[in-house]
Amino acid sequence: MIHLGVDLAWGEGSATRPANETGLVALSEDGGVLAAGWARGLDAVVAWVAETAGDEPDVLVAVDAPLVVTNPSGQRACETQVGQRYGRWRVSANTTNTRSPRLAGVALLPRLQALGFTCTDGWDGPPQGGRAVFECYPYTALVGVAELGYDVERPRYKRPPRGMRVAESRPLRAAAFEELARRLTRLEHADPSLHLRSHPATAALLQGPAPLADAAHKHREDLLDAAVCAWTASLWHRHGTGRCQVLGERSSPRPAATIIAPARLEQRR
């Protein structure tokens, strides 16, 4: 089975303002990076998925963006549970409802379904074949996988502590990114494995120093998150609820709004 990771830009963009970049990574069964890069806008993302999946019948896609949103207000249950179960590690989730202005994931889902993908909410366990897509959240993987060693709190490779000056926060952010990329190489010996060095684009994430400028940093961050998404798909496929949990509530009709999240024992309910 091929595992695809999509770190989706939540905004779809417009004719006058292009969408932000989406990071994209494809992994083989043995953790090798088959493809990696970036796309802008849903058309380009769907084209990449179609090209990368090709005629392969067994493909599992993990998307970092809300795919199923039915609540007219408030927060989805899966988002609330992120804070309840991972809050000790300083991990929480943004609030999403049908009034939210950025719902590119909701728009992406039917387009993937047109390519033969089924949205799986995880309540029946991981699919062992066919084409399926689910929602994930990289932060839960980073603190939910003991091999990475983030036992106290999430790595601060995205947002610095509040109130810190830019001149101070950017070097700290860059250092956190470099450390996270280095720790991801530990997964070369994990089950399943991840080999960032196996593709030029992901191998470049390990080459420092990390840039300080916001745009250059975000460019690399999106690809790193996509690699984490793809590896989450591999982990879910290989170990199911032995290494992951389903956040959210069962609902009818299905699929339910869920996040499939790697989890330590103490992060479960």
N, C-alpha and C positions, 0 to 999 in steps of 0.2 A: 504494500500500500504506500502511495505517495502522500506525504503530509505537507500541506501548504499553510503558511502563516501570513496573515494580512493585517498589518497595523494601519487600519483604515482612517483616513482623514474624515472626521465626522461631518464636516461641511461639504456640500456638493459643488460649491463654487458657482460662478455665473459667467455671463458673456464678458463682463468687465473686470471680474476678479476671479482668476483661476483658483481651483481648489488647492489646498495644501498637499504636500507629497504624501503618498501612501507607501510604506515599506512593504516589500514582498520577498518571501523566502520559501523555497521548496526543498524538502528533505527526502532522501531515500530511506528505505527500511533500516539501513545500517548507519544513518546519521550523516551521510555525506550531503553537502549542499549541491543540489541539482541546478538551481537557478536562484538568482538574487538580484534585486534592483529596486527601482522606484517607479511610480506612476502617478499621474495627476488626473483626477476625475474618474467617475464610475466607468465610463466607456473604456478607458485605458486599463483599469483594474480588471474588469470583466474579460477584456481581450487577453490580458496576461494569464488569468486563471484558465481560460479556454485553451490557450497555446501550451501552457505548462502541463495541464492535465492531459491534453491530447486525446488519444483513444484509450487511455488507461481506465479500466472499469472501476478500480478501487482507489479512491482519493478522499482524504479527510482534510477539511479546511477549518482552521481556527481563526476567527475574526475578532480583533479587538475593537468592538463597537457594538452598540445595542442592535440586535437583529429583530427582536419581537418586543414591541411596545404597544400596550393596549390600555394602560392606566391614563385617565384624562388629567390627573394631577398627582402631586406627590412623587414619591420615589418608588421604583420597582422593588419588589421584595428581595430579589437577588442582590440589588445594590445595597439595601439596608443590611443584609446578612454579611456582605463584605466587611462593613464597619464593625459588626458585632463579633465576627470571628477572626478578623485580621487587624482590628484596631490597635491591639497591643503592639503590633509591629509598625504602627503609624501608616496603615493602609486603609483607605476608604474609597468610595466610588462616587462619581458625579451622579446627580439626580437626573433621571430621564422620564419624560411622559409625553403624551401626544401633543402637548403645547411646545415642546422643546424645538428650538429653531434648527438644530443640527441633527438630522436623522438619516445620514447617508447609509447607515447600515440597514435601516428598514427598506430603503430604496434598492440596496444591493441584493437583498435576499431573493426577491422574485426573479431577478436577472440570473442569479446562480441556479435557481430552480429550473429556469428555462434551459440550462446546460445539463440538467439531469441530477442536480444536487437536492437532497432532502434535508430539511432543517431538523436536526436532532436535539432534543432538550435534555438528553442524558438520563432520563428516568428509566429507560430500558437498558442502560449500560452502553458501552461504546460499540459502535457498528464494527463488525468484523469484515465487512465487504461492502461494495457499492460506493456510491458517491454521497457524501454527507458534509454538512457544515454546522458549526456550533459557535457560540459566543464564548470568548475567554477574556482574561484580564492579566496582562503580564506581571503586574505587581504581586498578585497572589502566587504566581509561580516563583518569583524571586525569593519571597519569604517562606513559601510553602514547601520548598525543596531543600532538605537539610544539607545536601551536597554543596550548596552554594555558601553556606555558613552565615547567612543573615539571620542570626538568632535573636537579635535585640530589636532591630528596626530595619525598614526598607532602605536600600541605597538611595542617596539623594543625587541621582544623576539627571533629574528633571528640574524640580523646583527647589531652590535653596530655602533655608529658614526665613520666615517673614521678618522684614525689617532690616535685612542685611544689605549692605551697599553692593551695587553691581560689581565694582572693582574687587570686592572680596568674594562675592558669590560665584562669579564665573570660574575662577581657578579651582574652587572647591567642587563645583559641578563637573569640571573636566577631570579632576582627580577621581571623583566617584565613578565617572564613566569608564576611565581606564581600569579601575579596580574591578568593576563589574565585568567588563570584557575579559579580563584576566581570569576571573573566577568561572566564567562560562567555559573556559577550556578544561575545567575539571570534569565536565560532562563528556569529554572524549572517552572516559573510562566508566561512564554510567550506563545504566540499562533503563531506557534506550540511550544511545549516545548522540552527541552533537559535535560535529567537526567543523568549526568555523574556518579553519585553515584550508579547507578543501575547495574553496571558491575565492577568486580574487576580491570580490566585493566584500564578503564577510571577513576574509583574512585582513583586509585593510582596517577593520574595526580594532584590531589588536596592535596596530602600528601607532605609536604615540609620537609626539604629544597630542592629546585631544585638542581640537580647536576651541578657542574661547568665544568667538563670535556666535551669536544666537542662531543664525541661519545655518551655518556650517555644523554647529552642534546638533541642531534638530535633524538635519539630513542624516547624520550617522545614528542618532538615537532612534529614528524611525526604522532603520534597517535592523538594528539590534533588537528592538521590540518585535519585529516580524520574525526574527530567528527564534525568540522565546515563544512566540505564538505557535510556530511550526513544531517546536520541540514539545510544547504542551499537547498538541494533537497526537504526536508520537507517544507521549506518556499515557494519555487517556486511552489510546488504542491498545497499548501494550498491557497496561496494568489496571485500567478501569478504576473502580472505587477503592482499590487497594492503595493507590497513590493520589487519587483525586476525589473531590466531592462535588455534588451538584448543589448550587446555591439557587434559591428561589422556591416557589410553591408549585405543586401539581395543579393543573388547570384543565378545563375543557372549554373550547376545543384546544387541541394541541397543534403545534408545539407550544409549550409554556415558555414564559420569559425566564431563562436561566443563564447562569454563568457556570461553566465547568472550570473548577479551580484546583490546582495541586494543593495538597494539604498535609500538614503534620497531624499527628494524633491530637495534640492540644488545640488545634484550630477547627476541630470538628464538633458537631452537636449530635 
